Amino acid sequence: MRMSQWLWVVVAAMSVMASSCGGTRDKPLVGPVTGTVLVDGQPAHAVFIAAVPKVKDEVNVTYTTGTTDDQGKFSLQTYNPDDGVPPGEYSLYFTWPTGGNRSVDRLDGRYSKKAASVKTFTIDAETADDKPVDLGTIELTTK
């Protein structure tokens, strides 16, 4: 390989490394958010949770989600598993798919519409990483 080709390989490799390192610094701070979902008084496994910002950020569009475990417990994630939620005000929406069929919601869409949010919360930019938010128990019903 000629020296000019070698130089281009090195420059390309350094560009890739620099862009991948820089990408993590551009992500906003996130704060941990946890809770428990009960459906008809019982822990509900595999309830899908979406945290939707009350004010949309057109520049830093994020998707914050979570799924309940066997005990109905969840933690929300935005960039990495269980990392948390960027600062802001959020509403929670819930769907509970039937087995492998994500189009069938056992909650009949009751908690997936904007007017049906049963829980809201705020992540403070100054205390996000120091002050985890526990949303406690969230009661949903199939009736």
N, CA and C atoms as a LAMMPS dump frame, in Angstrom:
ITEM: TIMESTEP
0
ITEM: NUMBER OF ATOMS
429
ITEM: BOX BOUNDS ff ff ff
-5.0000000000000000e+02 5.0000000000000000e+02
-5.0000000000000000e+02 5.0000000000000000e+02
-5.0000000000000000e+02 5.0000000000000000e+02
ITEM: ATOMS id mol type element x y z
1 1 1 N 0.851 -1.165 0
2 1 2 C 0 0 0
3 1 3 C 0.899 1.23 0
4 2 1 N 0.59 2.161 -0.881
5 2 2 C 1.393 3.373 -0.941
6 2 3 C 1.114 4.245 0.274
7 3 1 N 2.036 5.143 0.551
8 3 2 C 1.94 6.018 1.715
9 3 3 C 0.66 6.862 1.687
10 4 1 N 0.264 7.39 0.501
11 4 2 C -0.947 8.218 0.42
12 4 3 C -2.199 7.392 0.731
13 5 1 N -2.223 6.126 0.285
14 5 2 C -3.361 5.263 0.595
15 5 3 C -3.4 4.965 2.097
16 6 1 N -2.257 4.692 2.68
17 6 2 C -2.167 4.415 4.108
18 6 3 C -2.653 5.617 4.918
19 7 1 N -2.266 6.815 4.494
20 7 2 C -2.686 8.032 5.182
21 7 3 C -4.201 8.163 5.153
22 8 1 N -4.844 7.872 4.01
23 8 2 C -6.296 7.958 3.909
24 8 3 C -6.979 6.936 4.814
25 9 1 N -6.407 5.753 4.941
26 9 2 C -6.969 4.731 5.83
27 9 3 C -6.915 5.211 7.278
28 10 1 N -5.78 5.772 7.676
29 10 2 C -5.624 6.274 9.046
30 10 3 C -6.594 7.422 9.312
31 11 1 N -6.707 8.368 8.365
32 11 2 C -7.612 9.504 8.533
33 11 3 C -9.059 9.017 8.633
34 12 1 N -9.449 8.084 7.803
35 12 2 C -10.814 7.553 7.85
36 12 3 C -11.09 6.875 9.187
37 13 1 N -10.143 6.083 9.667
38 13 2 C -10.317 5.398 10.953
39 13 3 C -10.438 6.398 12.09
40 14 1 N -9.628 7.423 12.066
41 14 2 C -9.682 8.44 13.123
42 14 3 C -11.008 9.198 13.065
43 15 1 N -11.524 9.451 11.879
44 15 2 C -12.81 10.143 11.741
45 15 3 C -13.937 9.323 12.337
46 16 1 N -13.936 8.026 12.067
47 16 2 C -14.962 7.141 12.616
48 16 3 C -14.874 7.124 14.138
49 17 1 N -13.677 6.996 14.68
50 17 2 C -13.51 6.974 16.137
51 17 3 C -13.949 8.298 16.751
52 18 1 N -13.592 9.396 16.14
53 18 2 C -13.952 10.705 16.683
54 18 3 C -15.456 10.917 16.659
55 19 1 N -16.106 10.504 15.583
56 19 2 C -17.552 10.701 15.504
57 19 3 C -18.284 9.804 16.488
58 20 1 N -17.789 8.591 16.712
59 20 2 C -18.473 7.717 17.665
60 20 3 C -18.253 8.176 19.088
61 21 1 N -17.097 8.727 19.391
62 21 2 C -16.84 9.245 20.742
63 21 3 C -17.644 10.51 20.978
64 22 1 N -17.698 11.374 20.012
65 22 2 C -18.404 12.634 20.165
66 22 3 C -19.895 12.459 20.298
67 23 1 N -20.44 11.386 19.735
68 23 2 C -21.873 11.173 19.769
69 23 3 C -22.419 11.04 21.168
70 24 1 N -21.687 10.428 22.064
71 24 2 C -22.197 10.24 23.41
72 24 3 C -22.203 11.543 24.187
73 25 1 N -21.313 12.467 23.883
74 25 2 C -21.278 13.74 24.593
75 25 3 C -22.446 14.632 24.211
76 26 1 N -23.031 14.418 23.033
77 26 2 C -24.121 15.251 22.58
78 26 3 C -25.459 14.856 23.197
79 27 1 N -25.534 13.709 23.825
80 27 2 C -26.78 13.251 24.423
81 27 3 C -27.04 14.03 25.706
82 28 1 N -28.293 14.452 25.921
83 28 2 C -28.613 15.157 27.161
84 28 3 C -28.505 14.23 28.372
85 29 1 N -28.37 14.826 29.501
86 29 2 C -28.375 14.114 30.773
87 29 3 C -29.712 13.398 30.922
88 30 1 N -29.714 12.233 31.538
89 30 2 C -30.96 11.518 31.811
90 30 3 C -31.042 11.184 33.293
91 31 1 N -32.26 11.08 33.801
92 31 2 C -32.485 10.708 35.187
93 31 3 C -33.272 9.418 35.266
94 32 1 N -32.89 8.522 36.19
95 32 2 C -33.584 7.236 36.327
96 32 3 C -35.047 7.413 36.74
97 33 1 N -35.923 6.628 36.122
98 33 2 C -37.353 6.638 36.445
99 33 3 C -37.814 5.192 36.541
100 34 1 N -38.438 4.856 37.676
101 34 2 C -38.925 3.495 37.909
102 34 3 C -40.368 3.537 38.398
103 35 1 N -40.988 2.371 38.427
104 35 2 C -42.339 2.262 38.945
105 35 3 C -42.836 0.841 38.837
106 36 1 N -44.09 0.645 39.203
107 36 2 C -44.739 -0.666 39.142
108 36 3 C -46.122 -0.487 38.54
109 37 1 N -46.496 -1.395 37.646
110 37 2 C -47.819 -1.36 37.028
111 37 3 C -48.621 -2.57 37.509
112 38 1 N -49.81 -2.28 38.019
113 38 2 C -50.773 -3.322 38.363
114 38 3 C -51.969 -3.184 37.432
115 39 1 N -52.446 -4.306 36.92
116 39 2 C -53.662 -4.31 36.111
117 39 3 C -54.689 -5.129 36.873
118 40 1 N -55.814 -4.509 37.167
119 40 2 C -56.87 -5.138 37.973
120 40 3 C -56.299 -5.674 39.283
121 41 1 N -55.39 -4.906 39.874
122 41 2 C -54.828 -5.241 41.179
123 41 3 C -53.688 -6.242 41.179
124 42 1 N -53.293 -6.746 40.023
125 42 2 C -52.239 -7.752 39.935
126 42 3 C -51.05 -7.225 39.132
127 43 1 N -49.822 -7.656 39.49
128 43 2 C -48.66 -7.27 38.679
129 43 3 C -48.856 -7.726 37.233
130 44 1 N -48.531 -6.855 36.296
131 44 2 C -48.763 -7.163 34.884
132 44 3 C -47.442 -7.266 34.142
133 45 1 N -47.19 -8.418 33.55
134 45 2 C -45.977 -8.676 32.78
135 45 3 C -46.142 -8.181 31.346
136 46 1 N -45.099 -7.544 30.812
137 46 2 C -45.008 -7.129 29.407
138 46 3 C -45.954 -5.989 29.015
139 47 1 N -46.252 -5.107 29.979
140 47 2 C -46.968 -3.877 29.634
141 47 3 C -45.941 -2.929 29.034
142 48 1 N -46.254 -2.367 27.875
143 48 2 C -45.357 -1.435 27.206
144 48 3 C -45.692 -0.02 27.674
145 49 1 N -44.652 0.736 28.036
146 49 2 C -44.822 2.09 28.557
147 49 3 C -44.085 3.059 27.646
148 50 1 N -44.741 4.155 27.293
149 50 2 C -44.108 5.217 26.512
150 50 3 C -44.205 6.51 27.313
151 51 1 N -43.075 7.181 27.484
152 51 2 C -43.04 8.489 28.14
153 51 3 C -42.958 9.534 27.035
154 52 1 N -43.996 10.345 26.939
155 52 2 C -44.086 11.335 25.867
156 52 3 C -43.918 12.725 26.465
157 53 1 N -42.957 13.501 25.932
158 53 2 C -42.753 14.856 26.468
159 53 3 C -43.974 15.741 26.224
160 54 1 N -44.307 16.556 27.216
161 54 2 C -45.429 17.483 27.054
162 54 3 C -45.08 18.59 26.068
163 55 1 N -43.792 18.937 25.998
164 55 2 C -43.319 19.92 25.029
165 55 3 C -42.316 19.218 24.13
166 56 1 N -42.624 19.15 22.833
167 56 2 C -41.738 18.454 21.904
168 56 3 C -40.466 19.255 21.667
169 57 1 N -39.351 18.547 21.651
170 57 2 C -38.058 19.131 21.319
171 57 3 C -37.739 18.714 19.895
172 58 1 N -37.902 19.632 18.962
173 58 2 C -37.704 19.314 17.551
174 58 3 C -36.238 19.029 17.218
175 59 1 N -35.308 19.513 18.059
176 59 2 C -33.877 19.326 17.799
177 59 3 C -33.396 17.98 18.336
178 60 1 N -33.743 17.668 19.584
179 60 2 C -33.299 16.423 20.23
180 60 3 C -34.482 15.475 20.38
181 61 1 N -34.912 14.876 19.294
182 61 2 C -36.044 13.953 19.328
183 61 3 C -35.588 12.661 19.999
184 62 1 N -36.309 12.254 21.031
185 62 2 C -35.974 11.025 21.743
186 62 3 C -37.219 10.156 21.877
187 63 1 N -36.995 8.873 22.117
188 63 2 C -38.067 7.922 22.381
189 63 3 C -37.739 7.25 23.699
190 64 1 N -38.602 7.458 24.676
191 64 2 C -38.381 6.895 26.007
192 64 3 C -39.45 5.854 26.265
193 65 1 N -38.994 4.631 26.552
194 65 2 C -39.923 3.525 26.719
195 65 3 C -39.495 2.621 27.878
196 66 1 N -40.352 1.689 28.187
197 66 2 C -40.048 0.663 29.172
198 66 3 C -41.045 -0.47 29.027
199 67 1 N -40.736 -1.594 29.643
200 67 2 C -41.625 -2.751 29.646
201 67 3 C -41.586 -3.368 31.039
202 68 1 N -42.736 -3.765 31.53
203 68 2 C -42.787 -4.336 32.875
204 68 3 C -42.251 -5.762 32.907
205 69 1 N -41.682 -6.132 34.069
206 69 2 C -41.211 -7.5 34.275
207 69 3 C -42.34 -8.324 34.917
208 70 1 N -42.024 -9.523 35.405
209 70 2 C -43.036 -10.413 35.992
210 70 3 C -43.731 -9.825 37.219
211 71 1 N -43.053 -8.927 37.936
212 71 2 C -43.636 -8.3 39.122
213 71 3 C -44.309 -6.965 38.794
214 72 1 N -44.356 -6.606 37.504
215 72 2 C -44.962 -5.346 37.097
216 72 3 C -44.021 -4.158 37.215
217 73 1 N -42.764 -4.41 37.573
218 73 2 C -41.795 -3.323 37.745
219 73 3 C -41.198 -2.912 36.4
220 74 1 N -40.868 -1.634 36.298
221 74 2 C -40.248 -1.128 35.078
222 74 3 C -39.243 -0.034 35.398
223 75 1 N -38.341 0.188 34.486
224 75 2 C -37.481 1.367 34.494
225 75 3 C -37.433 1.866 33.056
226 76 1 N -37.476 3.172 32.908
227 76 2 C -37.538 3.763 31.577
228 76 3 C -36.153 3.944 30.991
229 77 1 N -36.09 3.874 29.679
230 77 2 C -34.809 4.028 28.982
231 77 3 C -34.987 4.904 27.757
232 78 1 N -33.913 5.646 27.451
233 78 2 C -33.936 6.524 26.289
234 78 3 C -32.827 6.168 25.311
235 79 1 N -31.598 6.05 25.798
236 79 2 C -30.45 5.755 24.931
237 79 3 C -29.896 4.351 25.152
238 80 1 N -29.865 3.923 26.421
239 80 2 C -29.318 2.619 26.802
240 80 3 C -30.272 1.968 27.789
241 81 1 N -30.211 0.653 27.939
242 81 2 C -31.122 -0.017 28.874
243 81 3 C -31.102 0.61 30.265
244 82 1 N -32.296 0.947 30.752
245 82 2 C -32.507 1.46 32.104
246 82 3 C -31.755 2.755 32.403
247 83 1 N -31.388 3.549 31.385
248 83 2 C -30.619 4.764 31.654
249 83 3 C -31.449 5.908 32.2
250 84 1 N -32.696 6.016 31.803
251 84 2 C -33.54 7.07 32.334
252 84 3 C -34.158 7.945 31.267
253 85 1 N -34.523 9.164 31.696
254 85 2 C -35.312 10.078 30.889
255 85 3 C -34.64 11.453 30.879
256 86 1 N -34.56 12.102 29.717
257 86 2 C -34.01 13.465 29.672
258 86 3 C -34.885 14.435 30.465
259 87 1 N -34.329 15.557 30.918
260 87 2 C -35.118 16.546 31.668
261 87 3 C -36.341 17.02 30.882
262 88 1 N -37.421 17.252 31.61
263 88 2 C -38.654 17.75 31.015
264 88 3 C -39.878 17.194 31.711
265 89 1 N -41.052 17.572 31.211
266 89 2 C -42.327 17.077 31.732
267 89 3 C -42.854 16.006 30.784
268 90 1 N -43.357 14.918 31.359
269 90 2 C -43.783 13.766 30.56
270 90 3 C -45.149 13.259 30.993
271 91 1 N -45.831 12.638 30.035
272 91 2 C -47.048 11.867 30.29
273 91 3 C -46.737 10.429 29.934
274 92 1 N -47.304 9.499 30.699
275 92 2 C -47.106 8.078 30.415
276 92 3 C -48.324 7.495 29.721
277 93 1 N -48.042 6.621 28.754
278 93 2 C -49.083 5.9 28.028
279 93 3 C -48.753 4.417 28.071
280 94 1 N -49.796 3.582 28.117
281 94 2 C -49.613 2.151 28.327
282 94 3 C -50.376 1.336 27.295
283 95 1 N -49.748 0.261 26.828
284 95 2 C -50.431 -0.761 26.037
285 95 3 C -49.975 -2.11 26.571
286 96 1 N -50.842 -3.097 26.455
287 96 2 C -50.542 -4.442 26.955
288 96 3 C -50.868 -5.445 25.862
289 97 1 N -49.899 -5.691 24.979
290 97 2 C -50.136 -6.582 23.838
291 97 3 C -50.479 -8 24.267
292 98 1 N -51.277 -8.654 23.438
293 98 2 C -51.632 -10.055 23.668
294 98 3 C -50.578 -10.938 23.026
295 99 1 N -49.839 -11.666 23.832
296 99 2 C -48.818 -12.582 23.323
297 99 3 C -47.948 -11.95 22.258
298 100 1 N -47.841 -12.58 21.102
299 100 2 C -47.01 -12.071 20.027
300 100 3 C -47.731 -11.068 19.141
301 101 1 N -48.992 -10.798 19.415
302 101 2 C -49.77 -9.896 18.57
303 101 3 C -49.789 -8.489 19.167
304 102 1 N -48.896 -7.634 18.692
305 102 2 C -48.801 -6.272 19.234
306 102 3 C -49.979 -5.384 18.866
307 103 1 N -50.785 -5.804 17.885
308 103 2 C -51.903 -4.966 17.463
309 103 3 C -53.12 -5.121 18.375
310 104 1 N -53.13 -6.146 19.229
311 104 2 C -54.247 -6.352 20.149
312 104 3 C -53.822 -5.9 21.547
313 105 1 N -54.488 -4.863 22.054
314 105 2 C -54.175 -4.296 23.365
315 105 3 C -55.199 -4.8 24.381
316 106 1 N -54.733 -5.541 25.379
317 106 2 C -55.637 -6.064 26.409
318 106 3 C -56.281 -4.942 27.224
319 107 1 N -55.742 -3.731 27.113
320 107 2 C -56.318 -2.578 27.805
321 107 3 C -57.279 -1.805 26.895
322 108 1 N -57.544 -2.347 25.712
323 108 2 C -58.475 -1.776 24.726
324 108 3 C -58.169 -0.32 24.373
325 109 1 N -56.904 0.048 24.372
326 109 2 C -56.521 1.405 23.995
327 109 3 C -56.869 2.466 25.021
328 110 1 N -57.359 2.033 26.172
329 110 2 C -57.812 2.93 27.232
330 110 3 C -56.718 3.884 27.728
331 111 1 N -55.457 3.438 27.702
332 111 2 C -54.353 4.237 28.256
333 111 3 C -53.323 4.635 27.202
334 112 1 N -53.693 4.491 25.941
335 112 2 C -52.736 4.805 24.885
336 112 3 C -53.077 6.084 24.133
337 113 1 N -54.121 6.762 24.544
338 113 2 C -54.54 7.996 23.889
339 113 3 C -54.115 9.202 24.726
340 114 1 N -53.888 10.298 24.047
341 114 2 C -53.386 11.5 24.72
342 114 3 C -54.272 11.933 25.888
343 115 1 N -55.56 11.866 25.755
344 115 2 C -56.458 12.303 26.822
345 115 3 C -56.507 11.319 27.985
346 116 1 N -55.882 10.141 27.818
347 116 2 C -56.02 9.085 28.82
348 116 3 C -54.781 8.874 29.678
349 117 1 N -53.859 9.804 29.694
350 117 2 C -52.667 9.62 30.517
351 117 3 C -53.062 9.604 31.994
352 118 1 N -52.65 8.547 32.702
353 118 2 C -52.979 8.426 34.119
354 118 3 C -51.823 8.851 35.009
355 119 1 N -50.677 9.166 34.397
356 119 2 C -49.507 9.529 35.201
357 119 3 C -48.658 10.541 34.441
358 120 1 N -48.249 11.581 35.14
359 120 2 C -47.305 12.547 34.596
360 120 3 C -46.161 12.693 35.586
361 121 1 N -45.025 13.139 35.097
362 121 2 C -43.88 13.367 35.979
363 121 3 C -42.929 14.363 35.329
364 122 1 N -42.004 14.873 36.137
365 122 2 C -41.026 15.854 35.664
366 122 3 C -39.632 15.409 36.071
367 123 1 N -38.699 15.545 35.147
368 123 2 C -37.279 15.328 35.438
369 123 3 C -36.632 16.704 35.463
370 124 1 N -36.045 17.056 36.576
371 124 2 C -35.379 18.346 36.75
372 124 3 C -33.964 18.264 36.188
373 125 1 N -33.602 19.196 35.331
374 125 2 C -32.289 19.182 34.676
375 125 3 C -31.139 19.267 35.672
376 126 1 N -31.342 19.938 36.787
377 126 2 C -30.251 20.127 37.745
378 126 3 C -30.038 18.951 38.681
379 127 1 N -31.06 18.117 38.867
380 127 2 C -30.926 16.999 39.808
381 127 3 C -31.176 15.649 39.156
382 128 1 N -31.226 15.596 37.829
383 128 2 C -31.606 14.371 37.122
384 128 3 C -30.797 13.156 37.541
385 129 1 N -29.471 13.279 37.589
386 129 2 C -28.671 12.096 37.908
387 129 3 C -28.513 11.863 39.401
388 130 1 N -28.878 12.832 40.239
389 130 2 C -28.738 12.69 41.691
390 130 3 C -30.025 12.25 42.375
391 131 1 N -31.143 12.431 41.704
392 131 2 C -32.432 12.233 42.347
393 131 3 C -33.327 11.333 41.494
394 132 1 N -33.209 10.007 41.64
395 132 2 C -34.07 9.096 40.87
396 132 3 C -35.55 9.353 41.161
397 133 1 N -36.379 9.161 40.159
398 133 2 C -37.817 9.35 40.303
399 133 3 C -38.486 7.981 40.372
400 134 1 N -39.173 7.711 41.501
401 134 2 C -39.951 6.48 41.641
402 134 3 C -41.414 6.874 41.499
403 135 1 N -42.059 6.392 40.461
404 135 2 C -43.448 6.744 40.195
405 135 3 C -44.431 5.933 41.039
406 136 1 N -43.895 5.029 41.856
407 136 2 C -44.758 4.228 42.719
408 136 3 C -45.576 3.225 41.932
409 137 1 N -46.754 2.913 42.451
410 137 2 C -47.626 1.94 41.811
411 137 3 C -48.658 2.652 40.954
412 138 1 N -48.745 2.209 39.714
413 138 2 C -49.707 2.768 38.765
414 138 3 C -50.779 1.717 38.519
415 139 1 N -52.004 2.048 38.851
416 139 2 C -53.139 1.121 38.741
417 139 3 C -53.845 1.295 37.405
418 140 1 N -53.944 0.22 36.642
419 140 2 C -54.685 0.216 35.384
420 140 3 C -55.772 -0.842 35.48
421 141 1 N -56.75 -0.78 34.59
422 141 2 C -57.827 -1.752 34.612
423 141 3 C -58.17 -2.21 33.189
424 142 1 N -58.639 -3.434 33.072
425 142 2 C -59.081 -3.941 31.773
426 142 3 C -60.568 -3.684 31.562
427 143 1 N -61.227 -3.148 32.563
428 143 2 C -62.692 -2.936 32.493
429 143 3 C -63.023 -1.514 32.124
